[in-house]
Amino acid sequence: MDETRLRRELREAALAHRPDRARILARVERGLAEPAPGARPPRPAGRWSGRRMTAVVAVTAAVAGLVGLGGLAATTLGERPEGPATAVPAPGPLARVAATIDPAGNRWWAQSELALTTETPVGGLTVELRVARTPDVVSTGHWRTRPAEDFTVTVAEEAGALVYRWTLRPGRTVPPGPHVFAGQYNHAEGVRDASADTYTVVLTGSDGGRSTLRGAFGATSAK
């Protein structure tokens, strides 16, 4: 086959070709993302004739013209469609807590109070009061301003503390407003230091958002 006929047939084949632009773009982007390969030794020159090289150059130019390099360059990495958005948990209910020792206590007995104020309805609530085990600390009771049937209550000794824990029952809610949770206990005669007493309040909203409040009681004295 002479060179003229070969070139004509190759050009006709190139004109009939319909390149898959999506696959070409994907390969280009993969190539940009891959690390550059290490240096390779130069490949020895092949035994290509001058005529064959001329034909390959002609076909390459024809295919490049059909693909449209201008359109290819216009698709940049910055124009890739973004992936699915990551769901961000909603913020939990707004609330605040004030921790105090009831001034009505005496030299042998005290009451620790957590005044919780919620700004929005609460679908899940756990209130934990930890009274450090100073000498002769023994629980004498507890109470809360919300209905008793709305909560499960436990009192236990854990890691050097007397722990009062109120947990809202499933299906119950706490409306916006002030709510008080109190733990009562005896202690050694005299002034008791409450600086090691702490609390944790975990609130969950109807949308699943959660917020946690933590704090400590300051050094206090009893009558």
C-alpha positions in Angstrom: 0.0 0.0 0.0 1.5 3.4 -1.0 1.9 6.2 1.5 -0.9 8.4 -0.1 -3.5 5.6 0.2 -2.4 4.8 3.7 -2.7 8.4 4.8 -6.2 8.7 3.2 -7.5 5.6 4.9 -6.1 6.7 8.3 -7.7 10.1 7.9 -11.0 8.6 7.1 -10.8 6.3 10.1 -10.0 9.3 12.3 -12.9 11.3 10.9 -15.3 8.4 11.6 -14.1 8.1 15.2 -16.3 9.5 17.9 -14.2 9.8 21.1 -15.7 9.3 24.5 -15.0 12.7 26.0 -16.1 11.6 29.5 -13.6 8.8 29.6 -10.9 11.1 28.3 -11.6 13.7 30.9 -11.6 11.0 33.7 -8.2 9.7 32.5 -6.8 13.2 32.4 -8.0 13.9 36.0 -6.7 10.6 37.3 -3.3 11.4 35.7 -3.2 14.8 37.5 -4.1 13.2 40.8 -1.4 10.5 40.6 2.1 11.2 41.9 4.7 11.7 39.3 6.5 8.4 38.5 10.2 8.0 39.2 12.7 8.7 36.5 12.8 6.0 33.9 15.8 5.2 31.7 15.4 6.5 28.2 13.8 4.0 25.8 16.1 2.9 23.0 15.1 4.3 19.7 12.7 2.0 17.8 13.2 0.9 14.2 10.5 3.1 12.9 10.8 4.3 9.3 10.4 8.0 8.5 7.2 7.2 6.5 5.6 5.4 9.5 6.4 8.2 11.8 4.9 10.8 9.5 1.7 8.8 9.2 1.4 8.5 13.0 1.9 12.2 13.4 -0.8 12.9 10.9 -3.3 10.6 12.6 -2.6 12.1 16.0 -3.2 15.6 14.7 -6.5 14.5 13.1 -7.8 12.8 16.3 -6.7 15.8 18.5 -8.7 18.1 16.2 -11.8 15.9 16.5 -11.7 15.7 20.3 -11.3 19.5 20.5 -8.5 20.5 22.8 -10.2 23.8 23.5 -13.2 22.0 25.0 -10.9 19.8 27.1 -8.9 22.6 28.5 -12.1 24.4 29.6 -12.9 21.6 32.1 -10.8 22.4 35.1 -10.5 20.5 38.4 -12.3 23.4 40.1 -15.4 22.6 38.1 -15.8 19.1 39.4 -19.2 18.5 40.9 -19.0 18.4 44.7 -19.7 15.1 46.6 -22.7 14.6 48.9 -22.9 17.1 51.7 -22.0 15.7 55.2 -24.8 15.9 57.7 -23.9 18.2 60.6 -25.7 17.5 63.9 -28.0 20.3 65.0 -27.0 22.2 68.1 -28.5 21.0 71.3 -31.1 22.7 73.4 -30.2 26.1 74.9 -29.9 25.9 78.7 -28.0 27.2 81.7 -27.2 25.8 85.2 -26.6 27.5 88.6 -25.1 25.3 91.3 -25.6 26.3 94.9 -25.6 24.9 98.5 -28.9 25.6 100.2 -28.2 28.2 103.0 -30.9 26.4 105.1 -28.4 23.6 105.9 -26.7 23.2 109.2 -23.5 21.9 110.8 -24.5 18.2 110.1 -26.7 18.4 107.0 -26.6 20.0 103.6 -28.5 20.2 100.3 -26.8 20.7 96.9 -29.1 22.3 94.3 -28.9 22.5 90.5 -31.1 25.2 89.0 -31.5 24.3 85.4 -33.2 26.8 83.0 -34.1 25.5 79.5 -34.8 27.8 76.7 -36.4 25.2 74.3 -38.3 21.9 74.8 -36.1 19.0 75.8 -36.7 15.4 74.7 -33.8 13.8 76.5 -32.3 14.9 79.9 -29.8 13.4 82.3 -28.8 15.4 85.4 -25.8 14.2 87.4 -24.8 15.6 90.8 -21.5 14.3 92.3 -21.0 15.1 96.0 -17.4 14.4 97.0 -17.0 11.8 99.8 -15.8 14.1 102.5 -16.0 12.6 106.1 -19.3 11.1 107.1 -21.2 12.0 103.8 -24.4 9.9 103.6 -27.4 10.5 101.4 -30.6 11.5 103.1 -32.8 12.1 100.1 -33.4 14.0 96.9 -36.1 15.8 95.0 -36.8 17.7 91.7 -39.5 20.2 90.6 -40.5 18.1 87.6 -43.1 15.3 88.0 -41.6 12.2 89.8 -43.0 9.8 87.2 -41.1 11.6 84.4 -37.7 10.5 85.8 -35.7 7.5 87.0 -33.5 8.3 89.9 -30.4 6.5 91.2 -28.1 7.3 94.1 -24.8 5.4 94.2 -21.2 5.7 95.4 -18.8 6.0 92.5 -15.1 6.8 92.5 -15.0 8.7 95.8 -18.3 10.5 95.3 -21.9 10.2 96.2 -23.7 10.4 92.8 -27.3 11.5 92.3 -28.6 10.9 88.7 -31.9 11.9 87.3 -32.8 10.5 83.8 -35.8 11.6 81.8 -37.9 8.6 80.8 -38.5 7.8 77.1 -41.4 9.6 75.6 -41.4 12.4 78.3 -40.4 16.0 77.7 -39.2 18.9 79.7 -40.7 22.3 78.7 -38.8 25.6 78.6 -38.5 27.2 82.0 -36.7 26.8 85.4 -36.3 23.4 87.0 -34.5 22.4 90.2 -32.8 19.1 91.1 -31.5 18.6 94.7 -29.5 16.1 96.6 -29.5 15.9 100.4 -26.9 14.4 102.7 -25.4 14.3 106.2 -21.7 15.2 106.7 -19.2 15.5 109.5 -20.0 18.2 112.0 -18.7 21.6 111.1 -18.0 23.4 107.8 -17.9 21.2 104.7 -15.8 22.2 101.7 -17.9 21.6 98.6 -15.2 22.7 96.1 -14.8 19.2 94.8 -18.5 18.7 94.1 -19.4 18.7 90.4 -22.3 18.3 88.0 -23.0 17.3 84.5 -26.2 18.0 82.5 -26.9 16.4 79.1 -29.8 17.7 77.1 -31.2 16.3 73.8 -33.6 18.2 71.5 -36.4 16.8 69.5 -34.1 17.0 66.4 -31.4 14.9 68.0 -29.1 17.8 68.8 -27.3 17.5 72.1 -25.6 19.9 74.5 -23.7 19.2 77.7 -23.2 21.5 80.6 -20.5 20.8 83.3 -19.4 22.7 86.3 -18.4 22.7 90.0 -19.5 24.1 93.3 -17.3 26.7 94.9 -15.9 26.4 98.4 -18.9 26.9 100.7 -19.6 26.9 104.4 -22.6 25.7 106.4 -24.1 27.1 109.5 
